Amino acid sequence: MSSRPRLRLWPVLGLLAAAFALHACGHKKAPVPPPRMIPQTVFQLKVHQRGNEAVLRFPYPTTNYRGVPLSGIARVEVFQLVQELPADAMDLYEEQLREWREKRAAYQEALAVRPAGVDTTEAVEGEVVEGELVPDDAPSPLEPMDELAEPPTPEGSEDDEPDDVMERRAPEAPDEATGAVEEDGEEEGTEGEEGVEGEEDEGPRSPGQAPSPVDLILVDTRRYEDDAEIVTTLEGSELDGAILGSEIVLRIPLEPSTGVGSVGYAFAVRTRSEEGLESALSPIAAASKLLYRAPPAAPEALDIEPRPEGIHLSWTASEVPEEGFKVYRRDAQAREYADAIGTVGGEMTEYNDYGAVLGARYIYAVTAVERDQPLLESALSVEREIFYQDRFPPAAPQAVVAFPEEGQVRVLWDASTSDDVAGYIVYRREEGGSARALNEEPVDDLELVDTTVQPGQVLLYAAVAVDGAGNRSDASAEVRVRIP
């Protein structure tokens, strides 16, 4: 047997493992930098014309571009691009709109004559713009000028394909006699009454989006920031005053056209976080464009009247607007109006605000609406402020009766029909005398016992309802009782 000592591996392996663990514990990973607090780009900027002002609305940015919550916004910049349009621009738009209406009429006629068994209730695609439905292929005004904003063709697109591929895709003209289409000397098929073989009759083409006046405003988005100017910068208290709920609302003055053509505006906004980092410029879209038009006359002589059920508004108008009137309400401490609280037809010049809350202070205004899509409204009417206090007494209790009992009189009544009654007070008087209250604090029961009577007295009782604001109703009819 060898005298060589036997190696014990387990202790060695344990030491190696411990050394490795110590090395691993001492190793530190590279620190992860905090997320950059660049505000999320504003994608929902909406603009409309009110009088000679543009009203801009967009959501208050609450996160950065990766969805991490922001501590706040410190600055908002508003960009404006003004574009003088040619004198015949609106004529061109009217022509585009006329062509679209003809296509819509043809589409509706085609739906009406489709054969039995074919579903003619398919939904119309596209948006309702200016109250119209528009074919998908409704042309955009000034189409030749759209090349300004045409994006570069992506790699691998149809324009990059070899000529032979393009030639294979282009169908040859059919033979006039047979209707056959030949490719490489082979007959591909004929087209008959039933259509091309393998294809289904999809029916008339569905309408799409209508042309809009803002389509006349053509913007080269690559040059927008260079061509536009910053017209408003909001910081500090001005920014705080523009925050309305979850939105930022502000107004920009508009200048009417000084020439023979119209004036178009394209707006964009950029925000800055409290860390000093700026968002990207909001994209230019139809909702952020505005074509100036002469606004309708503002309503006059606005009057407001508090009523138990709400606040009643009435006004006068020198002309009947096309789309009626919009009614606006804001808290007295707010600087801007939110969406209109109501709309009434052009012939109506009054409105009841049933949503008003007692104890609140409001400011009201009304506008005349010439066009709803895109919205074109007059300047605000004269504003009226009101402190809507509860000064409306409840209805009086009914059916008061009095029953003489030994040494007392029990008085009962039916409840007031008002829903804000806090209690009742009972009055008593002797014949020829004045009434006095039997209870100083209102009772919420429908009865009260008078224990201060004397035999032989002739007494008259009445009840009064009291609401939570302390308003008292008229007294009920008196009931007469003789004490035995």
Secondary structure by P-SEA (a helix, b strand, c coil): ccccccccaaaaaaaaaaaaaaaaaacccccccccccccccccbbbbbbcccbbbbbbccccccccccccccccbbbbbbbbbbbccaaaaaaaaaaaaaaaaaaaaaaaaaacccccccccccccccccccccccccccccccccccccccccccccccccaaaaaaaccccccccccccccccccccccccccccccccccccccccccccccccccccccccccccccccccaaaaaaacccccccbbbbbbcccccbbbbbbbbbbbbccccccccccccccccbbbbccccccccbbbbbbcccbbbbbbcccccccbbbbbbbbcccccccccccccccccccccccccccccccbbbbbbbbcccccbbbccccbbbbbccccccccccccbbbbbbcccbbbbbbbbbcccccccbbbbbbcccbbbbbcccbbbcccccccccccccbbbbbbbbbbccccccccccbbbbbbcc
